[in-house]
Amino acid sequence: MKRSHYFIAVPLTSEAKQAIARFSGDAASSLPFRTWVHEEDYHITLAFLGDVPPKKMAPLCEAMAAVAAKSAPFSLALAGLGTFGERTAPRVFWQGVETEEALNGLRRDVYEACMKLGFSLDRRPFAPHITIARKWQGAEPFRPDRLRSLAAAKVVFSVPEIVLYRTNMERTPKYEAIAVFPLLGAPMNDRE
C-alpha cells in the first residue's frame, strides 16, 4: 500500500502565487534547476508530518483547529531569494518572506501541538520559505551571487488560515488540501 505524506502549511493567496510564478518563469531561462514547482503547490511549511496513521487524523485536526482558533490572521510580505543545500549545486531554490512574529508564533504553536501528538518533527530552526525549484543541474557550478541580480516577487498577502495537505507524488499539482483551519483569534491591537 502506498503511503501519503502530510504537512501543515500556510497557503498563499492567488496574487502571491501568480507573482512567484511570473518570477520563476523568467528565472527558469537562466537558472537550470531540474524541477520548477507548480504554481498551485506554493506554500510555507509549518510542520512536515510524514505518514499519518488514520487513528491520528482526528486528533491532529482537532489540535490544528485549536491552534488556529487562538491565532489571529496576519499578513506576510514576499522578500528575498535563497538556496538550501550545497553552495555550488543547491537542492532547493526558494523565495523568502519578511520576518513576522505572528508567523513564528503560529509555527511554534503548530509544532508543539504536533509534538504532543507524538509526531517526529524536523529539529532545524524555522526558516520560512516558498520552494520554487529543486535540484541544480547546470553545466557550471551555481553561483549564489547570481541571486542578487534577480528581481524577486514582491507582494504582501493575507494569512487567514492554515491547511493540512497530503502529497500525491503521481499528480501535478501534487499537494491536496485535506482540511482548512481558519485563524480566529483577535489581532494583538484588539486584545485587552
C-alpha positions in Angstrom: 0.0 0.0 0.0 1.3 3.4 -1.0 1.7 5.8 1.9 0.9 9.5 1.7 2.9 12.3 3.4 1.2 15.1 5.2 2.2 18.6 6.3 0.7 21.7 7.9 1.3 24.9 6.0 0.4 28.5 5.3 -1.3 28.7 1.9 -0.5 31.6 -0.4 -3.1 33.8 -2.0 -3.7 33.7 -5.8 -1.9 37.0 -6.1 1.2 35.8 -4.3 1.2 32.6 -6.3 0.9 34.4 -9.6 3.7 36.8 -8.7 6.1 34.0 -7.8 5.0 32.1 -10.9 5.9 35.1 -13.1 9.2 35.4 -11.5 10.0 31.7 -11.7 9.0 31.7 -15.4 11.6 34.4 -16.0 14.2 32.8 -13.8 13.9 29.4 -15.3 15.6 30.6 -18.5 18.8 31.5 -16.7 18.8 29.1 -13.8 18.8 25.4 -14.8 17.1 23.7 -11.9 15.7 20.2 -12.8 12.2 20.8 -11.4 10.2 24.0 -11.1 7.3 23.9 -8.6 3.8 24.1 -9.9 2.1 27.5 -9.0 -0.7 25.7 -7.1 1.9 24.0 -4.8 3.5 27.1 -3.4 3.2 27.2 0.4 5.1 27.8 3.6 5.6 24.6 5.6 5.0 24.9 9.3 5.4 21.1 10.2 6.2 18.2 7.9 4.4 15.1 9.4 5.3 12.3 7.1 2.8 9.4 7.2 -0.2 10.0 9.4 -1.9 6.8 10.6 -5.8 7.0 10.3 -6.2 6.9 14.1 -4.1 10.1 14.4 -6.1 12.1 11.8 -9.0 13.2 14.0 -6.7 14.2 17.0 -4.4 16.1 14.5 -7.4 18.0 13.0 -8.7 18.8 16.5 -5.3 20.1 17.6 -4.9 22.2 14.5 -8.4 23.7 14.9 -7.5 24.6 18.5 -4.2 26.3 17.4 -5.9 28.2 14.6 -8.8 29.3 16.9 -6.4 31.2 19.2 -4.2 32.6 16.3 -5.1 35.9 14.7 -5.0 36.4 10.9 -1.9 38.4 9.8 -0.1 39.5 6.7 3.2 38.4 5.1 5.5 40.1 2.6 7.5 38.2 0.0 11.1 39.1 0.2 14.5 37.8 -0.9 15.7 34.6 -2.6 18.0 31.9 -1.4 19.0 28.3 -1.6 19.4 25.2 0.6 22.0 22.5 0.1 25.4 22.5 -1.4 26.6 26.0 -2.3 27.6 25.2 -5.9 24.8 22.7 -6.5 21.8 23.6 -4.3 18.9 21.2 -3.9 16.3 23.9 -3.2 15.8 27.4 -4.7 13.4 29.5 -2.6 11.5 32.8 -2.2 11.5 34.2 1.3 9.2 36.3 3.4 10.0 39.2 5.7 10.3 38.3 9.4 6.9 38.3 11.1 6.4 37.4 14.7 2.9 36.2 14.1 4.2 33.5 11.7 6.9 32.4 14.1 4.4 32.1 16.9 1.9 30.2 14.7 4.7 27.8 13.7 5.7 27.3 17.3 2.1 26.5 18.3 1.6 24.1 15.4 4.9 22.4 16.2 4.2 22.0 19.9 0.7 20.6 19.2 2.1 18.1 16.7 4.9 17.0 19.1 2.3 16.4 21.8 0.5 14.0 19.4 3.8 12.0 19.0 4.9 13.2 15.6 8.7 13.2 15.0 9.5 16.6 13.5 12.5 18.3 12.0 14.6 20.0 14.7 16.3 22.5 12.4 15.5 26.2 13.1 12.4 27.5 11.3 13.4 29.1 8.0 10.1 30.2 6.4 10.3 30.0 2.6 8.4 29.0 -0.5 10.2 26.4 -2.6 10.1 27.4 -6.2 12.7 25.0 -7.8 14.7 21.9 -6.9 18.0 20.2 -7.9 20.6 22.4 -9.7 21.6 20.7 -12.9 23.7 23.4 -14.6 26.8 22.6 -16.6 28.6 25.2 -14.4 28.5 25.4 -10.6 25.8 27.5 -9.1 27.0 31.0 -8.1 25.0 32.4 -5.2 25.8 36.0 -6.2 23.6 35.5 -9.3 20.6 35.8 -7.0 21.4 39.5 -6.3 20.7 40.3 -10.0 17.2 38.7 -10.0 14.0 40.7 -9.2 12.2 38.6 -6.7 8.4 38.7 -6.5 7.2 41.4 -4.1 3.7 41.0 -2.8 2.0 41.5 0.6 -0.6 38.8 1.2 -3.0 37.9 4.0 -2.8 34.7 6.1 -6.4 33.8 7.2 -5.9 30.1 7.7 -3.6 27.1 7.9 -4.0 23.9 5.9 -3.4 20.2 6.3 -2.0 19.0 3.0 -1.5 15.5 1.5 1.3 14.8 -1.0 0.3 13.0 -4.2 3.6 12.3 -6.0 1.9 11.0 -9.1 -0.1 14.2 -9.8 0.5 17.8 -10.7 -0.1 19.9 -8.7 0.9 17.4 -6.1 -0.4 18.9 -2.8 -4.0 18.4 -1.9 -5.8 20.3 0.9 -7.3 17.8 3.3 -8.5 20.2 6.0 -8.5 24.0 6.4 -8.3 25.7 9.8 -9.4 29.4 9.9 -7.3 31.7 12.1 -10.0 33.0 14.5 -8.0 34.8 17.3 -8.3 38.5 17.8 -5.5 40.7 16.4 -3.0 41.9 19.0 -4.3 45.5 18.9 -7.8 44.2 19.6 -6.8 42.3 22.8 -7.1 43.8 26.2 
